Amino acid sequence: MTAQPRSERRTGADATADARLAAWTAQVRLADIPEETRAWARLVLLDAIASALTGRRAEERPAVARIADTLGGSGSSTVIGGRPRSLVGATFLNAFQVTGATICDVHRPTLCHVTPEVVPAALAAAASVGASGEDLLVAAIVGLETTVRVASSLTDRAFRDRGWHAPGIAGPFGAAAAAGRLLGLDPTTMGHAFGHAGGQAAGTFAALGTSAVKFHQARGAVSGLLAALLAREGLDAAAAVLTAPTGGLLHAYAAGGQPDDLDDALGETWRFAELSLRRWPGASSVQALIEASLQAGEELGTDVPDRVRVFLPPRSFVLSGSAGWSDELSALQSARYIAAVVLRDRTCELDQFDAAHRSDPGLSTFARDRVTVIEDGELSAAGARVVVERGDGAPASVGVDVPRGAPERPLGEADVIAKLANACAALGRPERAGAIAAAVFGLEQLAEVDDLLALLADPGSET
C-alpha cells in the first residue's frame, strides 16, 4: 500500500481552530486590519522598543549577552542598543532586554507578557528577508493577536492551579506566527510552525522571583523563530497541537481550556487590544502602588512619612507583599521597597533599583521598619491603596483602582515617547528617540525595515 503524502495525513485538520488560526495568520492583509488596530500595534511596538532600550541596563544583561555570543557568536542581526549577533543570539538577547527591566506589556487576564516573544522574532525574521515596514507591522499584529488568543484559550482554572506560566507556553505560538508570516509560510506550513511551537511550550510559576521568569519570554521568542524556520524547511508537525483530544495543549495543560478563544470573531475582534502597557519599572502587580505612592508623595510635599501602610489585593499581595530587595528583580517586585523608594525620591526609574540604592541603609530601614503591607480583599484586582502618616497631621490615603496603562486607562503616544526618551537618554543617545518614534509611527511608509533597525542598533557598543 502506498503511503499518503505527509500533507494528506491530516484528517480533519482544516476543521480545527488551530488550522483556522494558522490560515488567518498566513493570509490576513493590511487592508483587512482597521486603522485603529494598526495604530495600537504601532504604539505597542514602540513600547517594546522603549522597554528593550531600558532593559539594556538590566543587571543580568551582561551575562545574557555572553550567552547570546555562545549561542551563535557574531552575525548581522540587530541587537537593540548593542552590536549585532547571530539570528538566534540577537533574538534571545532582544527578548531578554524587552522583559529585563520589568517594564514591558502584560495581558492581565492571562498573566502573559506578549511583546518579549513576538517583537524580537519579528525583527530578526524581517531583517533576514529584507521585509518592508508594512510587512513588519502585519507580522507584529498577527503575532500579538495569536499570543493573546492562545493564552486565553489555555487559561482555565486547571491551567492556573497547575502553576503554568503563560509567556513560555503561548509566546512561542505568537513568535512563530510573526516570524512565519515574514518567512512567507502558507496556511499549511504555518500550521506546522504552530505544531513545532507547541512542542517547545513550557514554563511554570515555580520560577517566580528568580531570573528564570524572564527566560520564559526569551526562550519563547527563540522557540517561535525556530518553529517557523523548521516549517519553512518542510519539517511537518502536529496538525492540532492545541486542540487534539490526546496530547493537545488545551487538554494536557488545562482542563480542555477555551478553544473558542482561538478563532472566535477572528479578524473582527482584536484581542491584543486587551494589553496593558507599563509606564514604570516594576512588576505588573505593583503598578497601581507606584501610581498611588507618587500621588501620596505630592500630597506630602517635602515631609517624610512616619509610617506607610500599603494595601494590596490578594493576588498582588501573594506576588509582592513579602518580597525583599537583595537584587534588582526582587526589588522591582517588592511592595515595601517600592513604596519606600518612590515616597523618598518622588519618582520611579530603573536606577532606583540598582545596588547603590538597595544597599542604602536609610532606605532599607525606611522600607523595613516604616512600611507595612496588608492584604485587602475589597480592592480591585489590579488596584492598591497607600496610607501615609505624619506625626503632626491626619493620615493621607490614596487609592488607585485601575493603574495607568491598563486598557481602561491606556498610555498614549506622549506617554510611550516619554518612556522611550528616558531610555535613550540613559544610554547617552537622546537624539535617537524622535527618529525611532517617527520611523515606528510611519512604519507602513518604510520601504525597508533596515531603516528602522539602523536606528535601533549601536554597532560600536562592546556589548
MIPA-937116 format. One record per residue (C-alpha): residue number from 1; residue in three letters; chain; x, z, y. Coordinates in Angstrom, 2 decimals, m for minus. Each point is the difference from the previous one (the first is absolute). Layout:
N
     i    aa   ch        xx        zz        yy
   NUM   ALA    A         X         Z         Y
...
END
This chain:
463
     i    aa   ch        xx        zz        yy
     1   MET    A      0.00      0.00      0.00
     2   THR    A      1.39     m0.99      3.38
     3   ALA    A      0.45      2.92      2.39
     4   GLN    A     m1.88     m0.15      3.26
     5   PRO    A      2.04     m0.42      3.18
     6   ARG    A      0.55      3.33      1.71
     7   SER    A     m2.15     m1.07      2.95
     8   GLU    A     m2.96     m0.40     m2.40
     9   ARG    A      0.41      3.36     m1.76
    10   ARG    A     m2.01      1.80      2.67
    11   THR    A     m3.51      0.29     m1.33
    12   GLY    A     m2.32      1.08      2.80
    13   ALA    A      2.82      0.47      2.51
    14   ASP    A     m1.81     m1.98      2.68
    15   ALA    A     m2.87      2.48     m0.18
    16   THR    A      2.10      3.06      0.77
    17   ALA    A      0.28      1.65      3.38
    18   ASP    A      3.77     m0.22     m0.45
    19   ALA    A     m0.18     m3.79     m0.16
    20   ARG    A     m2.36     m0.28      2.96
    21   LEU    A      2.32      2.14      2.13
    22   ALA    A      3.04     m2.02     m1.11
    23   ALA    A     m1.75     m3.30      0.78
    24   TRP    A     m0.99      1.20      3.45
    25   THR    A      3.53      1.14      0.88
    26   ALA    A      1.37     m3.40     m1.06
    27   GLN    A     m2.60     m2.11      1.79
    28   VAL    A     m1.28      1.73      3.17
    29   ARG    A      0.85     m1.89      3.18
    30   LEU    A      0.73      1.29      3.48
    31   ALA    A     m3.19     m1.71      1.20
    32   ASP    A     m1.95      2.22     m2.42
    33   ILE    A      1.27      3.17      1.67
    34   PRO    A     m1.77      1.23      3.16
    35   GLU    A      2.12      0.39      3.13
    36   GLU    A     m0.81      3.71      0.13
    37   THR    A      1.49      0.42     m3.47
    38   ARG    A      3.06     m2.05      0.91
    39   ALA    A      0.54      2.11      3.12
    40   TRP    A     m0.15      3.20     m2.05
    41   ALA    A      2.46     m1.44     m2.51
    42   ARG    A      2.45     m0.89      2.79
    43   LEU    A     m0.25      3.56      1.33
    44   VAL    A      0.53      1.46     m3.49
    45   LEU    A      3.03     m2.26     m0.48
    46   LEU    A      1.47      1.09      3.35
    47   ASP    A     m0.61      3.64     m0.94
    48   ALA    A      1.86     m0.53     m3.29
    49   ILE    A      2.95     m1.47      1.90
    50   ALA    A     m0.02      2.95      2.43
    51   SER    A     m0.13      2.37     m2.99
    52   ALA    A      2.94     m1.79     m1.66
    53   LEU    A      2.11      0.20      3.15
    54   THR    A     m0.82      3.69      0.26
    55   GLY    A      0.83      0.42     m3.68
    56   ARG    A      3.39     m1.54      0.70
    57   ARG    A      0.91      3.55      1.15
    58   ALA    A     m1.47      1.87     m2.99
    59   GLU    A      2.43      2.44     m1.62
    60   GLU    A     m0.12     m1.67     m3.41
    61   ARG    A      0.58     m3.48      1.41
    62   PRO    A      3.82     m0.15     m0.52
    63   ALA    A     m0.41      0.84     m3.68
    64   VAL    A     m2.77     m2.56     m0.39
    65   ALA    A      2.16     m2.63      1.70
    66   ARG    A      2.73      0.63     m2.56
    67   ILE    A     m2.52     m0.44     m2.80
    68   ALA    A     m1.19     m3.25      1.60
    69   ASP    A      3.58     m1.27     m0.09
    70   THR    A      0.30      1.02     m3.64
    71   LEU    A     m3.21     m1.87     m0.84
    72   GLY    A      1.31     m3.31      1.28
    73   GLY    A      2.81      0.30      2.50
    74   SER    A      0.23     m2.46      2.84
    75   GLY    A     m2.53     m2.71      0.69
    76   SER    A     m1.99     m1.68      2.73
    77   SER    A     m3.29      1.94     m0.14
    78   THR    A     m0.84      1.87      3.19
    79   VAL    A      0.23      3.78      0.18
    80   ILE    A     m1.97      1.35      2.95
    81   GLY    A      2.53      1.50      2.40
    82   GLY    A      2.92     m0.62     m2.37
    83   ARG    A      2.27     m2.59     m1.56
    84   PRO    A     m1.40     m2.43     m2.61
    85   ARG    A     m0.13      0.73     m3.73
    86   SER    A     m1.09     m1.72     m3.17
    87   LEU    A     m3.66     m0.83     m0.46
    88   VAL    A     m0.63      3.13     m2.08
    89   GLY    A      2.31      2.24      2.02
    90   ALA    A     m1.63     m0.94      3.30
    91   THR    A     m3.50      0.47     m1.39
    92   PHE    A      0.90      3.42     m1.39
    93   LEU    A      1.71      1.20      3.17
    94   ASN    A     m2.68     m1.35      2.35
    95   ALA    A     m2.71      1.65     m2.09
    96   PHE    A      1.79      3.33      0.17
    97   GLN    A      0.45     m0.35      3.76
    98   VAL    A     m3.71     m0.64      0.58
    99   THR    A     m0.86      3.24     m1.78
   100   GLY    A      3.24      1.91      0.69
   101   ALA    A     m1.00      1.76      3.22
   102   THR    A     m3.49      0.90     m1.26
   103   ILE    A     m1.58     m1.96      2.84
   104   CYS    A     m1.52     m3.05     m1.77
   105   ASP    A     m3.64     m0.76     m0.79
   106   VAL    A     m2.21      1.77     m2.52
   107   HIS    A     m3.29     m0.89     m1.64
   108   ARG    A     m1.47      3.50      0.04
   109   PRO    A     m2.83     m0.54     m2.53
   110   THR    A      2.55     m0.80     m2.72
   111   LEU    A      3.08      1.79      1.40
   112   CYS    A      1.81     m3.34     m0.15
   113   HIS    A      2.70     m1.26      2.37
   114   VAL    A     m0.31     m3.77      0.15
   115   THR    A      2.47     m1.72      2.34
   116   PRO    A      3.19      1.34     m1.67
   117   GLU    A     m0.80     m2.08     m3.08
   118   VAL    A     m1.58     m3.07      1.57
   119   VAL    A      2.03     m0.76      3.12
   120   PRO    A      3.56      0.10     m1.47
   121   ALA    A     m0.99     m2.20     m2.94
   122   ALA    A     m1.73     m2.43      2.39
   123   LEU    A      3.00     m0.18      2.34
   124   ALA    A      2.41     m0.65     m2.86
   125   ALA    A     m2.17     m2.69     m1.59
   126   ALA    A     m0.74     m1.65      3.36
   127   ALA    A      3.68     m0.32      0.82
   128   SER    A      0.82     m1.36     m3.45
   129   VAL    A     m2.39     m2.95      0.35
   130   GLY    A      0.34     m0.68      3.74
   131   ALA    A     m3.58      1.05      0.74
   132   SER    A     m1.75     m0.29      3.33
   133   GLY    A     m1.46      2.91      1.94
   134   GLU    A     m3.47     m1.06     m1.09
   135   ASP    A      1.10      0.09     m3.64
   136   LEU    A      1.35      3.54      0.46
   137   LEU    A     m3.18      1.19      1.70
   138   VAL    A     m2.26     m1.28     m2.79
   139   ALA    A      2.31      1.49     m2.64
   140   ALA    A      0.02      3.37      1.75
   141   ILE    A     m3.79     m0.01      0.21
   142   VAL    A     m0.52     m0.76     m3.69
   143   GLY    A      2.62      2.61     m0.93
   144   LEU    A     m1.55      2.72      2.14
   145   GLU    A     m3.50     m0.81     m1.21
   146   THR    A      1.06     m0.13     m3.65
   147   THR    A      1.76      3.36      0.15
   148   VAL    A     m2.98      1.79      1.53
   149   ARG    A     m2.44     m1.60     m2.42
   150   VAL    A      2.09      0.85     m3.06
   151   ALA    A      0.54      3.56      1.22
   152   SER    A     m3.73      0.38      0.64
   153   SER    A     m0.91     m1.39     m3.41
   154   LEU    A      2.24      2.57     m1.69
   155   THR    A     m0.86      3.06      2.03
   156   ASP    A     m2.59      1.96     m1.90
   157   ARG    A      0.05      3.72     m0.81
   158   ALA    A      1.95     m0.54     m3.22
   159   PHE    A      2.73     m1.96      1.81
   160   ARG    A      0.51      2.87      2.44
   161   ASP    A     m0.30      2.73     m2.61
   162   ARG    A      2.73     m1.69     m2.05
   163   GLY    A      2.30      0.12      3.03
   164   TRP    A      0.62     m3.71      0.52
   165   HIS    A      1.54     m0.98      3.34
   166   ALA    A     m1.58     m3.24      1.19
   167   PRO    A      2.87     m1.75      1.90
   168   GLY    A      2.13     m0.58     m3.08
   169   ILE    A     m3.01     m1.16     m2.00
   170   ALA    A     m2.04     m2.12      2.43
   171   GLY    A      2.98     m1.00      2.15
   172   PRO    A      1.60     m2.40     m2.49
   173   PHE    A     m3.24     m2.02     m0.04
   174   GLY    A      0.00     m0.39      3.79
   175   ALA    A      3.68     m0.88      0.05
   176   ALA    A     m0.56     m2.54     m2.79
   177   ALA    A     m2.93     m1.53      1.89
   178   ALA    A      1.99     m0.34      3.24
   179   ALA    A      3.15     m1.34     m1.64
   180   GLY    A     m1.96     m2.20     m2.42
   181   ARG    A     m1.94     m1.57      2.84
   182   LEU    A      3.26     m0.94      1.76
   183   LEU    A      1.55     m1.27     m3.24
   184   GLY    A     m2.94     m2.37     m0.46
   185   LEU    A     m1.61      1.55     m3.08
   186   ASP    A     m3.31     m1.55     m1.08
   187   PRO    A     m2.91      2.16     m1.25
   188   THR    A      1.28      0.01     m3.58
   189   THR    A      3.57      0.91      0.83
   190   MET    A     m1.20      2.58      2.54
   191   GLY    A     m1.92      1.57     m2.85
   192   HIS    A      3.27      0.11     m1.96
   193   ALA    A      1.66      1.69      2.98
   194   PHE    A     m2.73      2.65     m0.02
   195   GLY    A      0.62      0.52     m3.70
   196   HIS    A      3.70      0.53      0.61
   197   ALA    A     m0.81      2.33      2.93
   198   GLY    A     m2.23      2.09     m2.27
   199   GLY    A      2.81      0.31     m2.51
   200   GLN    A      2.10      1.73      2.67
   201   ALA    A     m2.71      2.22      1.51
   202   ALA    A      1.03      3.67      0.03
   203   GLY    A      0.40      3.16      2.06
   204   THR    A     m1.48      3.51     m0.01
   205   PHE    A     m0.44      2.87      2.42
   206   ALA    A      2.62      1.95     m1.93
   207   ALA    A      2.36     m1.64      2.51
   208   LEU    A     m1.73      1.64      2.99
   209   GLY    A      2.46      1.75      2.27
   210   THR    A      2.97     m1.97     m1.31
   211   SER    A      1.68     m3.24      1.03
   212   ALA    A     m1.49     m1.61     m3.09
   213   VAL    A     m3.33     m0.37      1.82
   214   LYS    A      1.59     m2.56      2.31
   215   PHE    A      1.40     m1.95     m2.94
   216   HIS    A     m3.46     m0.54     m1.43
   217   GLN    A     m0.47     m2.27      3.01
   218   ALA    A      3.48     m1.55     m0.05
   219   ARG    A     m0.16     m0.72     m3.71
   220   GLY    A     m3.54     m1.35      0.42
   221   ALA    A      1.23     m2.65      2.44
   222   VAL    A      2.77     m1.11     m2.35
   223   SER    A     m2.36      0.03     m2.99
   224   GLY    A     m2.47     m2.28      1.78
   225   LEU    A      2.72     m2.41      1.05
   226   LEU    A      1.34     m0.09     m3.55
   227   ALA    A     m3.52     m0.56     m1.35
   228   ALA    A     m0.49     m3.03      2.25
   229   LEU    A      3.40     m1.44     m0.93
   230   LEU    A     m0.69      0.43     m3.71
   231   ALA    A     m3.33     m1.77      0.37
   232   ARG    A      1.55     m2.85      1.97
   233   GLU    A      2.43     m0.59     m2.86
   234   GLY    A     m2.87     m0.35     m2.46
   235   LEU    A      0.08      3.40     m1.72
   236   ASP    A     m3.58      0.89     m0.80
   237   ALA    A     m1.52      3.49     m0.05
   238   ALA    A     m3.23      1.89     m0.66
   239   ALA    A     m2.98     m1.93      1.35
   240   ALA    A     m2.05      3.12      0.79
   241   VAL    A      2.62      2.69      0.49
   242   LEU    A     m2.39      2.04      2.14
   243   THR    A     m3.33     m0.40     m1.76
   244   ALA    A      0.84     m0.60     m3.69
   245   PRO    A     m1.92      2.51     m2.17
   246   THR    A      3.18      0.81     m1.91
   247   GLY    A      3.09      0.59      2.09
   248   GLY    A     m1.51     m1.04      3.32
   249   LEU    A      1.15      2.31      2.78
   250   LEU    A     m3.54      0.98      0.99
   251   HIS    A     m0.47      1.48     m3.47
   252   ALA    A      3.54      1.15     m0.68
   253   TYR    A      0.59      1.68      3.37
   254   ALA    A     m3.58      0.90      0.94
   255   ALA    A     m3.36      0.45     m1.67
   256   GLY    A     m0.96     m3.64      0.42
   257   GLY    A      0.54      0.08      3.74
   258   GLN    A     m2.13     m2.06      2.36
   259   PRO    A      0.57     m3.64     m0.99
   260   ASP    A     m2.47     m1.33      2.56
   261   ASP    A      2.43      1.00      2.74
   262   LEU    A      2.38     m2.73     m1.17
   263   ASP    A     m2.14     m2.89      1.20
   264   ASP    A     m3.21      1.28      1.57
   265   ALA    A     m0.63     m1.99      3.22
   266   LEU    A      3.55     m1.34     m0.30
   267   GLY    A      0.84     m2.07      3.07
   268   GLU    A     m2.98      1.47      1.87
   269   THR    A      0.76      3.73      0.12
   270   TRP    A      3.64      0.74      0.82
   271   ARG    A      0.94      3.26     m1.66
   272   PHE    A      3.42      0.29      1.63
   273   ALA    A     m1.88      0.69      3.23
   274   GLU    A     m0.25      3.53     m1.45
   275   LEU    A      3.73      0.60      0.51
   276   SER    A      1.14      2.83      2.25
   277   LEU    A      3.15     m0.47      2.08
   278   ARG    A      2.11      3.02      0.88
   279   ARG    A      1.12      0.54      3.58
   280   TRP    A      2.42      2.81     m0.83
   281   PRO    A      2.49      0.70     m2.80
   282   GLY    A     m1.53      2.45     m2.44
   283   ALA    A     m2.10      0.02     m3.14
   284   SER    A     m3.46     m1.52      0.27
   285   SER    A     m1.35      3.50     m0.71
   286   VAL    A      1.42      1.33      3.30
   287   GLN    A     m0.80     m2.77      2.49
   288   ALA    A     m2.96      1.94      1.39
   289   LEU    A      2.21      3.10      0.18
   290   ILE    A      2.59     m1.88      2.07
   291   GLU    A     m2.66     m1.22      2.40
   292   ALA    A     m1.59      3.45      0.29
   293   SER    A      3.42      1.61      0.58
   294   LEU    A      0.82     m2.49      2.75
   295   GLN    A     m3.32      0.77      1.70
   296   ALA    A      0.53      3.74     m0.40
   297   GLY    A      3.44     m0.38      1.57
   298   GLU    A     m1.57     m1.64      3.04
   299   GLU    A     m2.36      2.96      0.38
   300   LEU    A      2.86      2.49     m0.28
   301   GLY    A      1.97     m1.60      2.80
   302   THR    A      3.44      1.61      0.01
   303   ASP    A     m1.09      3.03     m2.04
   304   VAL    A      1.30      0.65     m3.50
   305   PRO    A     m2.70      1.24     m2.41
   306   ASP    A      0.36      3.42     m1.58
   307   ARG    A     m1.94     m1.05     m3.06
   308   VAL    A     m1.27     m3.27     m1.45
   309   ARG    A     m2.68     m0.41     m2.63
   310   VAL    A     m0.35     m3.38     m1.68
   311   PHE    A     m3.19     m0.82     m1.88
   312   LEU    A      0.05     m2.87     m2.51
   313   PRO    A     m2.61     m1.44     m2.38
   314   PRO    A      0.58      0.72     m3.72
   315   ARG    A      1.84     m3.21     m0.96
   316   SER    A      2.28      0.14      3.05
   317   PHE    A      0.61      3.70     m0.65
   318   VAL    A      1.16     m0.73     m3.54
   319   LEU    A      2.34     m2.76      1.20
   320   SER    A      1.39      1.64      3.13
   321   GLY    A     m0.99      3.65      0.20
   322   SER    A      3.00      1.48     m1.78
   323   ALA    A      2.68     m2.68      0.53
   324   GLY    A      3.32      1.14      1.42
   325   TRP    A      2.50     m1.95      2.08
   326   SER    A      3.29      0.03     m1.88
   327   ASP    A      0.19     m3.81      0.12
   328   GLU    A     m1.53     m2.76      2.10
   329   LEU    A     m2.74     m0.92     m2.45
   330   SER    A     m1.16      3.59     m0.43
   331   ALA    A     m0.03      0.54      3.76
   332   LEU    A     m2.11     m3.13      0.52
   333   GLN    A     m2.59      1.54     m2.33
   334   SER    A      0.23      3.63      1.16
   335   ALA    A     m2.93      1.22      2.08
   336   ARG    A      1.94      3.06      1.20
   337   TYR    A      3.06     m1.95      1.09
   338   ILE    A     m2.04     m2.76      1.66
   339   ALA    A     m2.13      2.45      1.99
   340   ALA    A      3.12      1.86      1.12
   341   VAL    A      2.12     m3.00      1.00
   342   VAL    A     m2.85     m1.83      1.76
   343   LEU    A     m1.09      3.08      1.94
   344   ARG    A      3.59      0.73      0.99
   345   ASP    A      1.02     m3.56      0.94
   346   ARG    A     m3.44     m1.32      1.02
   347   THR    A      0.71     m3.30     m1.77
   348   CYS    A      0.34     m1.33     m3.55
   349   GLU    A      2.82     m2.43     m0.83
   350   LEU    A      2.19     m0.52     m3.06
   351   ASP    A      3.10      1.68      1.45
   352   GLN    A     m1.90      3.32      0.12
   353   PHE    A      0.21      0.04     m3.79
   354   ASP    A      3.76     m0.45     m0.24
   355   ALA    A      2.44      2.58     m1.35
   356   ALA    A      0.84      1.39      3.44
   357   HIS    A     m3.63      0.79      0.77
   358   ARG    A     m0.78      1.34     m3.47
   359   SER    A      2.95      2.40      0.14
   360   ASP    A     m0.82      1.28      3.50
   361   PRO    A     m0.41      3.79     m0.55
   362   GLY    A     m2.50      0.40      2.81
   363   LEU    A     m2.20     m2.82     m1.25
   364   SER    A      0.13      1.22     m3.59
   365   THR    A     m0.90      3.54      1.08
   366   PHE    A     m2.91     m1.35      2.03
   367   ALA    A     m1.28     m2.07     m2.94
   368   ARG    A      0.46      2.77     m2.55
   369   ASP    A     m1.16      3.05      1.98
   370   ARG    A     m2.50     m1.28      2.56
   371   VAL    A     m1.80     m2.84     m1.80
   372   THR    A     m2.65      0.70     m2.65
   373   VAL    A     m1.71     m2.76     m1.98
   374   ILE    A     m3.55      0.63     m1.20
   375   GLU    A     m2.25     m2.04     m2.28
   376   ASP    A     m3.35     m0.88      1.60
   377   GLY    A     m2.59     m1.74     m2.15
   378   GLU    A     m2.22     m0.64      3.02
   379   LEU    A      2.42     m2.47      1.59
   380   SER    A     m0.32     m3.76     m0.46
   381   ALA    A      2.20     m1.48     m2.73
   382   ALA    A      2.60     m1.32      2.46
   383   GLY    A     m0.47      2.64      2.70
   384   ALA    A      1.90      3.04      1.26
   385   ARG    A     m0.38      2.86      2.45
   386   VAL    A      2.73      1.85      1.89
   387   VAL    A     m0.53      3.39      1.65
   388   VAL    A      2.77      1.18      2.31
   389   GLU    A      0.10      3.57      1.29
   390   ARG    A      1.84      1.40      3.00
   391   GLY    A      0.44      3.67      0.73
   392   ASP    A     m1.57     m0.28      3.44
   393   GLY    A     m2.90     m2.35     m0.68
   394   ALA    A     m2.85     m1.01     m2.27
   395   PRO    A      0.82     m2.17     m3.04
   396   ALA    A     m0.13     m3.74      0.56
   397   SER    A     m1.55     m2.01     m2.82
   398   VAL    A      0.37     m3.76     m0.45
   399   GLY    A     m1.65     m1.90     m2.83
   400   VAL    A      0.35     m3.63     m1.08
   401   ASP    A     m2.53     m1.33     m2.50
   402   VAL    A      1.34     m3.56     m0.24
   403   PRO    A      3.67     m0.67      0.87
   404   ARG    A      1.17     m2.89      2.12
   405   GLY    A      0.68     m3.02     m2.16
   406   ALA    A     m2.95      0.53     m2.33
   407   PRO    A     m2.50     m2.89     m0.24
   408   GLU    A     m2.40      1.96      2.20
   409   ARG    A      2.72      0.40      2.64
   410   PRO    A      2.34     m2.93     m0.65
   411   LEU    A      3.32     m0.48      1.71
   412   GLY    A     m0.01     m2.88      2.44
   413   GLU    A      2.67     m2.51      0.95
   414   ALA    A      1.44      2.33      2.65
   415   ASP    A      0.37      2.83     m2.53
   416   VAL    A      1.81     m2.13     m2.57
   417   ILE    A      2.20     m1.64      2.64
   418   ALA    A      0.97      3.49      1.23
   419   LYS    A      0.88      0.96     m3.59
   420   LEU    A      2.10     m3.17     m0.30
   421   ALA    A      1.69      0.58      3.37
   422   ASN    A      0.98      3.56     m0.99
   423   ALA    A      1.51     m1.29     m3.25
   424   CYS    A      1.95     m2.81      1.67
   425   ALA    A      1.29      2.32      2.74
   426   ALA    A      1.17      2.58     m2.54
   427   LEU    A      2.07     m2.73     m1.70
   428   GLY    A      1.51     m1.16      3.29
   429   ARG    A     m2.01     m3.24      0.04
   430   PRO    A     m2.72      0.66      2.64
   431   GLU    A     m0.11     m3.66      1.02
   432   ARG    A     m1.20     m1.03     m3.47
   433   ALA    A     m3.42      1.68      0.20
   434   GLY    A     m1.68     m2.50      2.30
   435   ALA    A      1.33     m3.02     m1.85
   436   ILE    A     m1.02      1.37     m3.41
   437   ALA    A     m3.50      0.83      1.22
   438   ALA    A     m0.40     m3.47      1.54
   439   ALA    A      1.11     m1.68     m3.23
   440   VAL    A     m2.40      2.01     m2.15
   441   PHE    A     m2.97     m0.40      2.32
   442   GLY    A      0.73     m3.75      0.12
   443   LEU    A      0.71     m0.30     m3.69
   444   GLU    A     m2.21     m3.03     m0.62
   445   GLN    A      2.01     m1.96      2.55
   446   LEU    A      3.35      0.60     m1.72
   447   ALA    A      1.12     m3.15     m1.79
   448   GLU    A      2.55      2.03     m1.96
   449   VAL    A     m0.16      3.67     m0.93
   450   ASP    A      3.80      0.03      0.42
   451   ASP    A     m0.62      0.32      3.76
   452   LEU    A     m1.60      3.41     m0.59
   453   LEU    A      2.56      1.06     m2.61
   454   ALA    A      2.84     m0.70      2.44
   455   LEU    A     m1.53      2.52      2.39
   456   LEU    A     m0.31      2.61     m2.74
   457   ALA    A      3.52     m0.30     m1.39
   458   ASP    A      3.15      1.70      1.23
   459   PRO    A      2.71     m2.02     m1.80
   460   GLY    A      2.84      1.92      1.66
   461   SER    A     m1.17      3.30     m1.41
   462   GLU    A      2.33      1.63     m2.53
   463   THR    A     m3.00      1.18     m1.96
END
